[in-house]
């Protein structure tokens, strides 16, 4: 039976379109209480005193919790540098410091949401304001205020790459392009705001129903903050209304656990529910890193890039989060999918008092690719070369060395992807090389048109020394033949259809109809860890785990075990971190490859940019469900178009000014490209299940650079900063 490669209906489709599927905010349990958070809403201060006496007397209030009530007042990804609740009296030094507006100060538990909200307004907090570190420049000053006094520096991450002799290579270059690039903050804007319900289950576990991206990581962080064994905490993911990396960091998980166990200790065994408002969501969870990048590239007259020098500075915001992983990707991808013999890269992640920066689709890749592809397009212009031609002369091939001194894993196809995209977008090739399609640059009504091209590559998994792993189990029930199979997998389905792909792969591995396979997912009580639903890793990792579990279950079935239960943990090939001096490493075990051509139309009178056509070619290895893959490509492009042309998250002196959908504009149906041509290329990854590569982030990476190149083609102006709002473009046109 062939299920891999078929566009089958999603297993959750009927429940979602009928409204049967429950999201975290839909859960209501008997006798539940409601929680509201008192947020700091100031960027940098020390809390001297918290007075809850008035709030405790307010109608309906059951309990109020502050920092002194947290057993172990810390959490965080990478390092645990964030207080659960800020204030005096906790077990952690500097937990009385507020470092951004979204820091939590107190929790109010009441009979109704309105009562909890009213009581929160009665809490009196005595703040001693501190100097605000609001920019990268502020963070780098010699005598800068330290966001974390115990860290000794505002530099939280620093990587470097040294390969070859960059200075000597620049002396040999016929053309040098030197420029600066700025990338903005971006809000995830998922449809479902942060929400959850907590209760003590029948086995005495602190149980939290919440949307997230890694059940077992959530469990670890909750258990750590509450001083519990991990087995005493249970995390359940219901339907999840989008994530894009925005649910990797904790939002309501720890505070829900804290509140329910503290009430339990008082003999109050009632569930607790919280739903953040859109405004709370927008200042309460992390954002995409803003970057400032200095780039200097040199090439010979025949179009060979021989030197690339990059300096990258990322605003990490108040806490560490995933800044090391984001910076790792940006460091690697800032010189593009090219074979460049001389490379020098320095990257810095910086603490500021802005909203914490963390994971967002692409994980540092879009920022690095914007600069790398901008440099390549400018070199092409200076050398009089077609943008596809210069790329084909420089793309990396199987066995060639990356900037980190090691070759890419087997299955390198960026040359094939680039060629396929170019041909589909209208480029032609003859004996003299590649030639761009003709575009009508101006026509009636003061409109100008242009076309741009960019490429990229994206790692599968976090890696950089972390060995990726993923668990799955398959149970076979029946007598002489398998009547049903249960697939246990903790992977989060955040809307991308991952669990459908898993059932397809299980059906293929077991040679069973999909209808016979039941999915038991995203509950730490019944599964082991699958890792995070992020970093384009889940289909690749879970597929390998499922194939291994299926083989074991079938072996036991053949040995007449009933039920036949197979478990398997897939361990990806090992990787290595950056060498601290040279950057040499084997950073990732698999990659996907992408190329994009973007055609845009620009109103010369208003500055409005409209995308008329996108051609996106992705080597997905094997499309488990082609319809879902196309959906991922289209969704990524729409989201990237918002990042490129529309979304403008503003923080002034570390105070966010755009915390509503009325002030932070995301794409509507009127803002999306007129046409998206998704080109699926299937060159099997030798390590992927059925040849699968990770692909959910790939279409995002080269998009902004391709759009900027199309606007340059239309106007003659390079834009090295975005979003390309009508105001920004109009101002440049008038100059």
C-alpha positions in Angstrom: 0.0 0.0 0.0 1.4 3.4 -1.0 0.5 6.2 1.4 3.7 8.2 1.3 3.5 10.5 -1.6 -0.3 10.7 -1.6 -2.4 13.8 -0.8 -4.7 12.1 1.7 -7.1 14.1 3.8 -5.7 15.3 7.1 -6.7 13.2 10.0 -7.9 16.3 12.0 -9.7 18.0 9.1 -13.3 17.0 9.9 -13.0 17.9 13.6 -11.4 21.3 12.8 -13.9 22.4 10.2 -16.9 21.2 12.2 -15.7 22.9 15.4 -15.3 19.6 17.3 -11.6 20.0 17.8 -10.8 21.6 21.1 -8.0 24.2 21.5 -6.6 25.1 24.9 -8.9 28.1 25.3 -11.9 25.9 24.6 -11.4 23.7 27.7 -13.8 24.3 30.5 -13.8 22.0 33.6 -16.3 21.8 36.4 -15.7 24.4 39.2 -12.8 26.0 37.5 -11.2 29.2 38.7 -9.7 31.9 36.5 -6.2 33.4 36.5 -4.9 36.8 35.5 -1.3 38.0 35.4 -0.1 41.3 36.6 2.7 42.2 34.1 5.4 44.6 34.9 4.7 46.8 31.8 8.0 48.6 32.4 11.3 47.6 30.8 13.9 47.8 33.5 13.4 48.1 37.3 13.9 46.6 40.7 10.8 45.7 42.6 11.2 46.9 46.2 7.9 45.8 47.6 4.6 44.3 46.5 1.4 45.0 48.5 -1.5 42.6 47.7 -3.7 43.5 50.7 -6.3 45.4 48.8 -6.5 42.9 46.1 -6.9 40.0 48.5 -10.1 41.6 49.8 -11.5 42.1 46.3 -14.7 40.2 45.4 -14.2 36.6 44.2 -10.4 36.4 44.9 -9.3 32.9 46.0 -5.5 33.5 46.1 -2.7 35.8 45.0 0.8 34.5 44.3 4.1 36.4 44.1 7.8 35.6 43.8 8.0 34.3 47.3 5.5 31.5 46.4 7.7 30.0 43.6 9.6 27.0 44.9 12.5 27.5 42.4 12.1 30.9 40.8 13.7 30.3 37.4 13.0 28.9 33.9 14.2 29.4 30.4 15.6 27.6 27.3 19.3 27.1 27.1 20.0 28.6 30.5 17.4 29.3 33.2 17.8 33.1 33.5 14.2 34.2 33.7 12.2 34.5 37.0 8.8 32.9 37.0 7.6 35.9 39.0 9.7 39.0 39.5 9.9 40.4 43.0 11.7 40.2 46.4 11.8 37.2 48.6 12.5 34.4 46.2 15.3 31.9 46.2 17.1 33.4 43.2 19.4 36.4 43.2 18.3 39.2 40.9 14.8 37.8 40.6 13.6 41.1 41.9 14.7 42.7 38.6 12.2 43.4 35.9 13.9 43.2 32.5 11.1 43.8 30.0 7.5 44.8 29.9 6.3 41.2 29.7 7.9 40.0 33.0 5.3 38.6 35.4 4.9 40.1 38.9 1.8 38.4 40.4 -0.9 35.9 39.7 -4.5 36.5 40.8 -6.9 33.5 41.1 -10.5 34.3 41.3 -14.0 32.9 40.7 -14.4 34.8 37.4 -12.0 36.3 34.9 -13.4 39.8 35.5 -12.9 39.5 39.2 -9.3 38.4 38.7 -8.7 41.3 36.4 -10.2 43.8 38.8 -8.1 42.5 41.7 -4.9 42.6 39.7 -5.4 46.4 39.3 -5.4 46.8 43.1 -2.0 45.3 43.6 0.5 48.0 44.5 4.1 47.5 43.3 7.0 49.8 44.4 9.5 50.0 41.5 12.9 51.5 41.4 13.4 52.2 37.7 16.8 51.5 36.1 18.5 52.8 32.9 17.0 51.2 29.9 19.1 49.3 27.3 16.9 49.7 24.3 19.2 49.2 21.3 22.2 47.1 20.1 24.3 50.3 20.4 23.2 50.7 24.0 24.1 47.1 24.9 27.6 47.5 23.3 28.6 50.7 25.1 31.8 50.4 27.2 30.0 51.3 30.4 26.6 49.9 29.4 24.0 49.1 32.1 24.0 45.3 32.5 20.6 43.7 31.8 21.8 40.7 33.8 24.3 41.9 36.5 25.4 38.4 37.2 26.4 37.7 33.6 29.1 40.3 33.5 28.3 41.4 30.0 25.4 42.2 27.6 27.0 39.8 25.1 25.2 36.6 25.7 26.4 34.7 22.6 29.5 35.1 20.4 30.5 32.9 17.5 33.3 33.3 14.9 34.4 31.6 11.6 37.9 31.9 10.2 38.7 30.1 7.0 41.4 31.1 4.6 42.9 34.6 4.3 40.2 37.2 3.8 42.5 40.2 3.7 44.7 38.7 1.0 41.6 37.6 -1.0 40.2 41.1 -1.0 43.4 42.4 -2.4 43.0 39.9 -5.3 39.3 40.8 -5.9 38.3 42.7 -9.0 35.0 43.8 -7.4 34.1 44.4 -3.8 30.7 45.1 -2.4 30.4 46.5 1.1 27.1 47.3 2.7 25.0 47.3 5.9 21.7 45.5 6.4 19.0 45.9 9.0 16.2 43.3 9.7 13.2 44.0 11.9 11.4 42.4 14.8 8.5 40.3 13.8 5.5 39.1 15.8 4.3 35.5 15.3 0.6 36.6 15.2 -0.8 33.0 15.5 -4.5 32.8 15.6 -4.8 31.2 19.0 -3.5 33.4 21.9 -1.8 31.7 24.8 -4.2 29.8 26.9 -4.5 26.7 29.2 -6.1 24.8 32.0 -4.3 23.1 34.9 -5.6 20.5 37.4 -4.4 17.7 39.6 -5.2 14.4 37.8 -6.3 11.1 39.3 -2.7 10.0 39.9 -1.8 13.2 41.7 0.1 14.8 38.8 0.2 18.5 38.1 -1.6 18.4 34.7 -1.5 21.3 32.2 -3.5 21.4 29.0 -1.8 24.0 26.8 -0.5 24.7 23.3 3.3 24.3 22.8 6.0 22.8 20.6 7.7 20.2 22.8 5.7 18.5 25.5 8.7 17.0 27.3 10.6 20.3 27.4 7.6 22.0 28.8 7.4 19.3 31.5 11.0 19.7 32.4 10.7 23.4 32.8 7.5 23.2 34.9 9.0 20.5 37.1 12.2 22.5 37.6 10.4 25.6 38.7 8.1 23.7 41.1 10.9 21.5 42.5 9.1 18.3 41.4 10.2 15.2 39.7 9.3 15.3 36.0 7.0 12.3 36.4 4.9 14.4 38.8 4.0 16.8 35.9 1.9 16.0 32.9 1.6 18.1 29.8 -1.2 17.6 27.3 -1.4 19.4 23.9 -4.9 19.7 22.4 -5.4 21.3 19.0 -2.9 24.1 18.5 -3.7 27.3 16.6 -0.3 28.0 15.1 3.1 28.4 16.5 5.9 29.3 14.0 8.4 29.0 16.9 6.4 31.3 19.1 5.3 28.5 21.4 8.8 27.2 22.2 9.3 29.5 25.1 7.1 29.2 28.2 4.1 31.4 28.4 1.4 30.1 30.8 2.7 26.6 31.5 4.8 27.3 34.6 2.3 29.7 36.2 -0.6 27.3 35.6 1.4 24.6 37.4 2.4 26.9 40.2 -1.1 28.1 40.9 -2.8 24.7 40.9 -0.2 23.1 43.2 -0.2 25.9 45.7 -4.0 25.8 45.9 -3.8 22.0 46.2 -1.5 22.4 49.2 -4.2 24.6 50.7 -6.8 21.9 50.2 -8.4 23.6 47.2 -8.6 21.2 44.3 -10.2 23.2 41.5 -9.0 23.6 37.9 -7.5 26.9 36.9 -8.0 28.5 33.4 -6.2 31.4 31.7 -6.6 33.0 28.3 -4.4 35.8 27.3 -5.8 38.8 25.4 -4.3 39.6 22.1 -2.4 42.5 23.6 -1.0 40.2 26.4 0.1 37.7 23.8 1.8 40.4 21.7 4.0 41.7 24.6 4.1 38.5 26.6 5.8 36.1 24.2 9.1 36.4 22.3 9.7 37.8 18.8 12.0 37.3 15.8 15.5 38.8 16.4 16.2 42.1 14.9 19.7 42.1 13.2 22.3 44.7 12.2 24.7 43.1 9.7 27.9 44.5 8.1 28.8 42.7 4.9 31.9 42.8 2.7 32.2 40.4 -0.3 34.8 40.3 -3.0 34.7 38.5 -6.4 36.9 38.1 -9.5 35.9 39.5 -12.9 34.8 36.0 -14.0 32.1 36.0 -11.2 33.8 33.8 -8.6 33.3 35.0 -5.0 36.6 34.6 -3.3 36.0 36.4 0.1 33.2 37.1 2.4 33.4 39.0 5.7 30.3 39.4 7.9 29.6 41.0 11.3 26.2 40.2 12.7 24.6 41.8 15.8 21.3 40.4 17.1 19.0 42.0 19.6 18.3 39.0 22.0 16.0 41.0 24.2 15.7 40.4 27.9 16.5 36.7 28.2 18.7 34.0 26.6 16.0 31.8 25.1 17.0 30.3 21.8 19.4 33.1 20.8 22.4 30.7 20.6 20.5 28.5 18.1 19.3 31.4 16.1 22.8 32.9 16.0 24.3 29.6 15.0 22.0 29.4 12.0 22.6 33.0 11.1 26.4 32.5 11.4 26.4 29.6 9.0 23.8 30.9 6.5 25.1 34.5 6.3 27.5 33.4 3.6 24.8 31.5 1.7 24.9 28.1 0.0 28.1 29.0 -1.8 31.7 27.6 -2.0 33.7 30.6 -0.8 37.4 29.9 0.0 38.0 32.8 2.4 35.5 33.6 5.1 35.5 35.7 8.3 32.3 35.9 10.3 31.7 37.4 13.8 28.3 37.2 15.4 27.0 38.6 18.7 23.8 38.1 20.5 23.0 40.9 22.9 20.9 41.4 26.0 18.6 44.4 25.9 15.4 45.4 27.7 13.3 44.8 24.6 10.9 41.9 24.4 12.8 38.6 24.5 13.8 37.4 21.0 13.6 33.7 20.2 12.6 31.1 17.7 10.7 32.2 14.6 10.3 30.3 11.4 13.7 30.2 9.8 15.6 30.5 13.0 18.1 33.2 12.0 18.1 32.0 8.4 16.0 34.8 6.9 18.2 37.4 8.5 21.4 35.8 7.3 20.0 35.1 3.8 18.8 38.7 3.4 22.4 39.9 3.7 24.0 37.1 1.8 21.6 37.2 -1.2 21.7 41.0 -1.2 25.5 40.8 -1.5 25.3 38.3 -4.3 22.8 40.3 -6.3 24.9 43.4 -5.9 28.0 41.6 -7.1 26.1 40.4 -10.1 25.1 44.0 -10.9 28.7 45.3 -10.6 30.0 42.5 -12.8 27.3 42.8 -15.4 26.2 39.2 -14.7 22.8 37.7 -14.6 21.7 36.9 -10.9 21.2 33.2 -11.8 24.5 33.0 -13.7 26.5 34.3 -10.8 24.9 31.8 -8.4 25.4 28.9 -10.7 29.1 29.8 -10.8 29.3 29.8 -7.0 26.8 27.3 -5.5 28.2 24.6 -3.4 28.4 21.0 -4.7 28.6 17.6 -3.1 31.9 17.2 -1.3 32.8 20.9 -1.3 33.7 22.7 1.9 31.4 25.0 3.8 32.6 28.1 5.6 33.0 25.9 8.7 35.7 23.8 7.1 33.6 20.6 6.5 31.4 19.4 3.6 27.7 19.4 3.6 26.0 16.1 4.4 25.3 13.9 1.4 22.5 14.9 -1.0 23.5 18.5 -2.0 21.1 19.7 -4.7 21.2 23.5 -4.6 22.5 23.7 -8.2 19.5 21.6 -9.4 17.0 23.6 -7.4 18.4 26.9 -8.7 18.2 25.8 -12.3 14.7 24.4 -11.9 13.4 27.6 -10.3 15.1 29.8 -12.9 13.6 27.9 -15.8 10.2 27.9 -14.3 10.3 31.6 -13.7 11.2 32.3 -17.4 15.0 32.4 -17.4 16.7 31.0 -20.5 20.1 29.4 -20.9 22.4 29.3 -24.0 26.1 28.9 -24.7 26.9 32.3 -23.1 25.0 31.5 -19.8 21.8 32.4 -18.1 19.5 35.3 -19.2 16.6 36.8 -17.2 13.1 37.1 -18.6 11.9 40.4 -20.0 9.8 42.3 -17.6 7.8 45.4 -18.5 9.4 47.9 -16.2 6.8 50.6 -16.5 3.3 51.0 -17.8 0.3 53.1 -17.4 -0.7 54.7 -14.1 2.9 55.2 -12.9 3.4 51.5 -12.1 6.8 49.9 -12.3 7.5 46.2 -12.4 10.6 44.1 -11.6 11.8 40.6 -11.0 14.3 39.3 -8.4 16.0 36.1 -7.6 17.5 34.5 -4.4 18.3 31.1 -3.1 19.0 29.5 0.3 19.5 26.3 2.3 18.2 25.3 5.7 19.3 22.8 8.3 17.1 20.1 9.7 17.1 20.2 13.5 18.9 22.2 16.2 22.2 20.3 16.1 25.5 22.3 16.5 26.6 19.5 18.9 23.2 18.5 20.2 22.3 15.0 19.1 18.8 15.0 17.7 16.6 12.2 19.0 13.0 11.1 18.6 11.0 8.3 20.1 8.0 6.4 18.7 6.0 3.3 19.6 3.7 1.1 17.6 1.2 -1.4 19.2 -0.4 -4.1 17.0 -3.6 -5.6 18.1 -5.5 -8.6 16.7 -5.3 -12.4 16.4 -4.3 -13.8 13.1 -4.2 -10.5 11.4 -3.7 -6.9 12.6 -7.0 -5.4 13.4 -5.8 -2.1 14.6 -2.5 -0.3 15.3 -1.8 2.4 17.8 1.0 4.9 17.0 2.4 6.7 20.0 4.2 9.9 19.3 4.5 13.0 21.4 5.1 15.4 18.4 3.1 18.6 18.5 0.9 19.3 15.4 0.8 23.1 15.4 -1.4 23.2 12.3 1.1 22.0 9.7 -0.4 18.5 9.5 2.5 16.6 11.0 0.4 13.9 12.6 -1.3 13.2 9.3 2.2 12.6 7.7 3.1 10.4 10.7 0.1 8.2 10.2 0.9 8.0 6.5 4.4 6.9 7.2 3.2 4.4 9.8 0.7 2.9 7.3 3.4 2.6 4.7 5.9 1.0 7.2 3.2 -1.5 8.4 1.6 -2.1 5.1 -1.8 -1.3 6.7 -4.7 0.9 5.6 -4.5 4.3 7.3 -8.0 3.7 8.8 -6.5 1.0 11.0 -4.0 3.3 12.6 -4.9 5.3 15.8 -2.8 8.3 16.8 -2.0 8.7 20.5 0.0 11.9 20.6 1.2 14.9 22.6 0.7 13.7 26.2 3.7 13.1 28.4 1.8 10.5 30.4 1.6 8.1 27.4 4.7 9.0 25.3 8.4 9.6 25.5 10.1 12.6 23.9 9.9 13.3 20.2 11.7 16.6 20.5 10.5 19.9 19.3 8.1 20.6 16.5 10.4 23.2 15.1 13.7 23.6 13.1 12.1 21.7 10.1 12.9 18.5 12.0 9.7 16.7 12.9 8.8 14.8 9.8 12.4 13.7 9.2 12.9 12.7 12.8 9.5 11.1 13.5 9.6 9.2 10.3 12.8 7.5 11.1 11.5 6.7 14.6 8.2 5.3 13.2 10.0 3.1 10.7 12.2 1.7 13.5 9.2 1.1 15.8 7.2 -0.5 12.9 10.1 -3.0 12.2 10.2 -3.9 15.9 6.5 -4.3 16.2 6.3 -6.5 13.1 9.2 -8.6 14.3 7.3 -9.3 17.6 4.0 -9.9 15.6 5.8 -12.5 13.5 7.0 -14.1 16.8 3.3 -14.2 17.8 3.5 -11.7 20.6 0.0 -10.2 21.2 -0.2 -7.3 21.4 3.0 -6.7 19.5 4.6 -3.5 20.8 7.7 -2.0 19.2 9.5 1.1 20.5 12.4 2.9 18.8 14.4 6.0 19.5 16.0 7.4 16.4 19.4 9.1 17.0 20.4 11.4 14.2 24.1 11.5 13.1 26.2 13.3 15.5 27.1 16.9 15.0 29.7 19.2 16.5 29.6 22.8 17.8 31.6 25.7 16.4 35.2 25.7 17.4 35.6 28.8 19.5 38.5 30.1 17.5 38.0 28.9 13.9 34.3 27.9 13.8 35.2 24.6 12.4 32.3 22.1 12.9 30.0 19.6 11.5 26.9 21.7 12.4 24.0 19.7 11.0 23.2 16.3 9.6 20.7 17.2 6.9 19.6 20.2 4.8 16.9 21.3 2.4 17.5 23.6 -0.6 15.3 26.4 -2.0 15.3 29.0 -4.8 12.8 31.8 -5.4 11.9 34.3 -8.1 9.6 37.2 -7.1 7.9 39.5 -9.5 6.5 42.7 -8.0 4.6 45.8 -9.1 5.3 49.2 -7.5 3.2 52.3 -7.5 5.6 55.2 -8.0 3.2 57.7 -6.6 2.4 56.0 -3.3 5.3 53.6 -2.8 3.0 50.6 -2.4 4.6 47.3 -3.3 2.4 44.4 -4.6 3.7 41.0 -5.4 2.3 39.6 -8.6 4.1 36.2 -8.9 6.3 34.0 -6.9 8.1 30.9 -8.1 9.3 28.8 -5.2 11.3 25.6 -5.9 12.0 23.4 -2.9 13.9 20.1 -2.8 11.7 18.3 -0.2 13.4 15.0 -0.7 10.1 13.2 -0.7 6.7 14.9 -0.3 4.9 12.6 2.1 1.6 14.6 1.5 2.1 16.8 -1.5 -1.0 18.9 -0.8 0.3 19.7 2.7 3.7 20.5 1.4 2.2 23.0 -1.1 0.2 24.5 1.8 3.5 24.9 3.8 5.1 26.7 0.9 2.2 29.0 0.3 1.9 29.7 4.1 5.6 30.5 4.4 5.5 32.8 1.4 2.5 34.7 2.7 4.1 35.0 6.2 7.5 36.1 4.6 5.7 38.7 2.5 4.2 40.1 5.7 7.8 40.3 7.1 9.1 41.8 4.0 6.5 44.4 3.1 4.0 45.0 5.8 4.7 44.1 9.5 6.4 46.8 11.5 6.8 46.0 15.2 7.8 49.1 17.0 9.5 49.4 20.4 10.3 52.8 21.7 12.7 52.9 24.6 11.8 49.2 25.0 8.1 49.9 25.3 6.2 48.1 22.5 3.9 50.5 20.6 2.3 47.9 18.3 0.5 45.5 20.6 -2.9 45.3 18.8 -3.8 44.0 15.3 -5.0 47.5 14.6 -1.4 48.8 14.9 0.6 45.7 13.9 -0.7 44.8 10.4 -0.4 41.3 9.1 -1.3 40.2 5.6 -4.9 39.9 4.6 -6.2 38.3 1.5 -5.6 41.6 -0.3 -1.9 41.6 0.6 -0.9 38.1 -0.6 0.9 37.5 -3.9 -1.4 37.1 -6.9 0.2 33.8 -7.9 2.4 31.3 -6.1 3.9 28.6 -8.2 5.1 25.9 -5.8 7.6 23.6 -7.5 8.3 20.3 -5.6 11.6 18.7 -6.3 12.2 15.2 -4.9 15.8 14.3 -4.7 15.8 11.8 -1.8 17.9 12.7 1.3 19.9 9.5 1.9 19.3 9.8 5.7 15.6 10.8 5.6 12.7 8.5 6.0 11.5 7.6 2.5 14.0 10.3 1.4 12.2 13.1 3.3 14.0 16.4 3.9 12.7 19.1 6.4 11.0 21.9 4.4 8.6 24.0 6.6 11.1 26.9 6.9 12.8 26.8 3.5 10.5 29.0 1.5 10.9 31.8 4.0 14.6 32.2 3.8 15.3 33.8 0.4 12.0 35.7 0.1 12.9 39.1 1.3 16.1 39.3 -0.7 14.2 38.2 -3.8 11.6 40.8 -3.2 14.2 43.6 -2.6 15.9 42.6 -5.8 12.6 42.9 -7.7 12.0 46.4 -6.3 15.6 47.3 -7.3 14.8 46.0 -10.8 11.7 48.2 -10.9 13.1 51.4 -9.4 16.9 51.2 -9.5 17.1 51.5 -5.7 18.5 48.9 -3.3 16.6 48.6 0.0 18.9 47.2 2.7 16.2 47.6 5.4 12.7 46.5 5.6 9.7 46.1 5.9 9.1 47.7 2.5 6.1 49.7 3.7 4.6 52.3 1.3 6.0 55.1 3.5 9.6 53.7 3.4 9.5 53.1 -0.3 7.9 56.4 -1.1 10.4 58.3 1.0 13.3 56.7 -0.9 11.7 57.3 -4.3 11.3 61.0 -3.5 15.0 61.3 -2.6 
